[in-house]
Amino acid sequence: MAKQRVRNADAAWLHMDRPTNLMIVNSVMLFDEPISLEQLAEVFQARLIARYPRFSQRVQDSFLPLQGPSWVDDAHFDLNRHLHHIGLPAPGGTEALQQVVGDLMATPLDRSKPLWDVYLIDGYGSGCALFTRMHHCIADGIALARVMLTLTDAGADGTETSPGFDDNPSSAGPLADALSLGSGLIHEGMESVLHPRRTVASLAREAQTLTKLVFAPSDQETAVRGELSGLRRVAWSEPLELDEIKAIAHTQGATVNDVLLAAVSGALRRYMLDRDSPVVEIHAIVPFNLRPLDKPIPRSLGNRFGLVFLALPVDIASPRERLSELKRRMDEIKDSPEGPLVYAILGAIGLTPVPVEKQLVDLFSAKGTAVMTNIPGPREPVYLAGVPVRTVLVWAPTSGSVGMSVSIFSYRGEVTIGLMVDAALVPEPRQIVDALSPELEELRALGRSPVGAAALVGAAAPVGAAAPVGAAAPVGAAALRRTTADQRW
């Protein structure tokens, strides 16, 4: 039986599982037509199982102190144990699907087999939905998105090109920068943090950043932060026209992501006010890619991403001032070593005993209220098992005491915003989602009075997250690069 030690950063995510917070990347694809289970199984067998060993391996814990867990081949692997076929209760529809997805999200993965599951859900209108769950210890969201790229095609004929991975680190694949940062700044920052010969200035900057991370106060309890139950609720917006968001961003000298996060901040503010909650600044934990821009991911996958803490100006009443302040804070983050430093910390956490790791996770998660990710998808429609994908939704996991995940996914000229929340905190996430529309309308009404010196749409680097959905390998890097440029952080 082949055995390989689980990397430190991956082990950290494996040990973060709790009854109230499971470290699972969840995604949903919606279709207007049904999908054949047999065809779907063929796609997963040929393009997932045969290519990436982790999906036929399970985690084996060690009984030796400080040894850590290992990946081992599952001698009893059977795709049928991972691919499930279920139906929605009549009459189906979005509400029924959201209920089923929320219930499944609260279910732990079976550790006696590889840590992933897929549900083909019939009865969603005239079509179906595909709900995918993959444990964070297998890979980060960007890597899992790249994996899932190989499942879809640019057309219904199923024509596929390169799968987009390579074990040779010196060779670049066709999707090498499809979901990367679009800028060398963050990667250079990572190399600076991890390089043994750092300058005095960089060491001082890292020490200052570490001090801020460790000693920053915890977020206050509000209507969206408090004791967790482990039960999940989800909701998502109707698709928003990306061109309309870009137009708002252009008039305000902001990025698409500045506008979307300002709208989310405003929606959270409305929700807090409606519940007589303290309306205070809260922090979003934002993951982004740290993989080299010119290299594809390895077959062994793994985690290689950083985290930054973005203060959301929920306490600012004026939409214009809120957007301006959010843009200023985002600009500051782009030049910070915070993300690469947190990556190094995660690797160190993976070496600690589980009780110590739990305390460290609690320390850092207490400083945030929500995880927020943005994945730019392809402009053109893609197909799975011959059926066009209509909408994509994705949620990154939340750790420790964090009970909300906000995910933004752009696809075929539209943006969908999805919420995953703890049911004890936010019983009806639809109320937050519904507040997005008036917030965007207020931002649209700001007109052409910019908050910045110049229009900066596409000027910053996109944030990667934990979303295992996206474009097909046949779509090609060029199409994904165009989309990425449209929606950079």
WOTAZI-V229688 format. One line per field, one symbol per residue. ss: DSSP state (A for helix, B for strand, O for the rest). Layout:
BEGIN
ss = ???
END
This chain:
BEGIN
ss = OOBBBOOAAAAAAAAOOBOOBOOBBBBBBBBOOOOOAAAAAAAAAAAAAOOOAAAABBBBOOOOOOOOOBBBBOOOOOAAAOBBBBBOOOOOOAAAAAAAAAAAAOOOOOOOOOOBBBBBBBBBOOBBBBBBBBBOOOBOAAAAAAAAAOOBBOOOOOOOOOOOBOOOOOOOOOOOOOOOOOOOAAAAAAAAAAOOOOOAAAAAAAAAAAAAAAAOOOOOOBOOBOOOOOOBBBBBOOOBBAAAAAAAAAAOOOOAAAAAAAAAAAAAAAAAAAOOOOOOOBBBBBBBBOOOOOOOBOOOOBOOBBBBBBBBOOOOOOAAAAAAAAAAAAAAAAOOOAAAAAAAAAAAAOOOOAAAAAAAAAAAAOOOOBBBBBBBOOOOOOBBOOBBBBBBBBBOOOOOOOOBBBBBBBBOOBBBBBBBBBOOOOOOOAAAAAAAAAAAAAAAOOOOOOOOOOOOOOOOOOOOOOOOOOOOAAAAAAAAAAAAAAOOO
END
